[in-house]
């Protein structure tokens, strides 16, 4: 079955934030986006990924792995890659199982470490997930053979995008 994977590029909301909470969040996401971009190397790479399943966009946010409205990123630079998932039932079961899993901040470090040094740490398994880890776990559960030899904790959005570009060719 065909599934769409959505990649997003960073957005700078620092100048439009009105409350102290919005400003703090905007600065936090700006810094996280820059760190991810730096770890992924020079270039124009996405810093976030989600997957369209179960009538929503499933994504890892600071609130955990959640369902978001399908048009949440309509005003952002995005790219969608359609992939064929051999066993959609298993992928959906994995997505349901991951729902409400806390966000994995350390997993972002694992992805950067892998990109910069080629080394990887096993991470915390499925105790927490970041965006690319969750999508990787879902696609693998559905039988898509991607990023072999790399812990899901060490996959970045750019890594996943490049891997899926090869799969869809």
C-alpha positions in Angstrom: 0.0 0.0 0.0 1.2 3.5 -0.8 2.0 5.8 2.2 3.2 9.4 2.1 6.1 10.6 4.2 6.3 14.3 4.8 9.6 16.1 5.2 9.8 19.7 6.6 12.4 22.3 6.6 13.1 24.6 9.6 10.9 27.6 10.2 12.0 30.7 12.0 9.2 32.1 14.1 11.4 34.2 16.4 10.2 37.5 15.0 6.5 36.7 15.1 6.4 35.2 18.6 4.3 37.4 21.0 4.3 35.8 24.4 7.3 34.7 26.4 6.3 31.1 26.0 6.0 31.5 22.2 9.4 33.3 22.1 11.0 30.5 24.2 9.6 27.8 22.0 10.6 29.7 18.8 14.2 30.1 20.0 14.3 26.4 21.1 13.1 25.1 17.8 15.4 27.6 15.9 18.4 26.2 17.8 17.3 22.6 17.4 16.9 23.1 13.7 20.3 24.7 13.4 22.0 21.9 15.4 20.2 19.2 13.2 21.2 21.1 10.0 24.8 21.4 11.2 25.0 17.7 12.0 23.5 16.7 8.7 26.2 18.7 6.9 26.1 21.6 4.5 23.1 21.8 2.3 19.4 22.2 2.3 18.1 19.3 4.3 14.9 18.7 6.2 14.9 18.8 9.9 11.5 17.1 10.6 9.5 14.1 9.2 6.1 12.7 9.7 4.0 10.0 8.1 0.4 10.1 6.8 -1.4 7.1 8.4 -4.6 6.5 10.4 -6.3 9.6 8.9 -3.7 12.0 10.3 -0.1 13.1 10.1 1.8 11.1 12.7 4.8 12.9 14.1 7.1 13.2 17.1 6.7 16.6 18.8 7.7 17.8 22.2 4.3 16.4 23.3 5.4 12.9 22.2 4.4 10.8 19.1 1.1 12.2 18.3 -1.6 12.6 15.6 -1.6 16.1 14.0 -3.9 17.7 11.4 -2.9 16.7 7.9 -2.5 20.3 6.8 -0.4 21.5 9.8 2.6 22.3 7.6 0.7 23.9 4.7 2.7 27.2 5.1 6.1 25.6 5.4 8.6 24.3 2.9 7.8 20.5 2.6 8.4 17.6 0.4 6.3 14.4 0.3 7.7 11.0 -0.8 5.3 8.2 -1.6 6.6 4.8 -0.7 5.0 1.3 -1.1 4.8 -0.4 2.3 4.5 -4.2 1.8 2.6 -4.9 5.1 0.5 -1.8 5.9 -1.2 -3.7 8.8 2.0 -4.2 10.7 3.0 -0.6 10.0 -0.3 0.7 11.4 0.1 -1.5 14.5 3.6 -0.1 15.1 2.2 3.5 14.6 -0.6 2.8 17.1 1.9 1.3 19.6 4.2 4.3 19.4 1.4 6.8 20.0 2.1 9.0 23.0 5.7 7.8 23.4 7.7 10.7 24.8 10.0 12.7 22.6 13.6 11.5 22.4 15.8 14.5 22.7 18.9 12.3 23.1 17.9 10.4 20.0 18.6 13.7 18.1 22.1 13.6 19.4 22.5 10.0 18.3 21.5 10.9 14.8 23.9 13.8 14.7 26.7 11.6 16.1 26.1 9.0 13.4 26.1 11.7 10.7 29.2 13.4 11.9 31.4 10.4 13.0 29.8 7.3 11.5 29.5 5.9 15.0 26.2 5.0 16.6 24.9 4.4 20.0 22.0 2.0 20.6 19.9 4.7 22.2 17.1 3.9 24.6 15.2 1.6 22.2 11.6 2.5 22.2 11.4 4.3 25.5 11.4 7.6 23.6 11.3 8.5 19.9 12.2 11.4 17.7 10.5 12.1 14.4 12.8 10.2 12.0 13.2 7.3 14.5 9.4 6.9 14.7 8.9 6.9 10.9 11.8 4.5 10.4 10.4 2.1 13.0 6.9 2.3 11.3 8.3 1.7 7.8 10.5 -1.2 9.0 7.6 -2.8 10.8 5.7 -2.6 7.5 8.4 -4.5 5.8 10.3 -1.7 4.1 14.0 -2.5 4.2 15.6 0.9 4.9 18.7 2.1 6.6 20.1 -1.4 7.3 22.7 -1.5 10.0 21.7 1.8 11.5 19.8 2.0 14.8 16.5 3.8 14.3 17.7 6.1 17.0 20.5 7.2 14.7 18.5 8.1 11.6 18.0 11.8 10.8 15.3 13.3 8.6 17.9 13.9 5.8 19.1 10.3 6.1 15.6 9.0 5.8 14.8 11.2 2.9 17.9 10.0 1.0 17.1 6.4 1.8 13.5 6.7 0.6 14.6 8.5 -2.6 16.5 5.3 -3.5 13.6 3.0 -2.5 11.1 4.9 -4.7 13.3 5.0 -7.8 
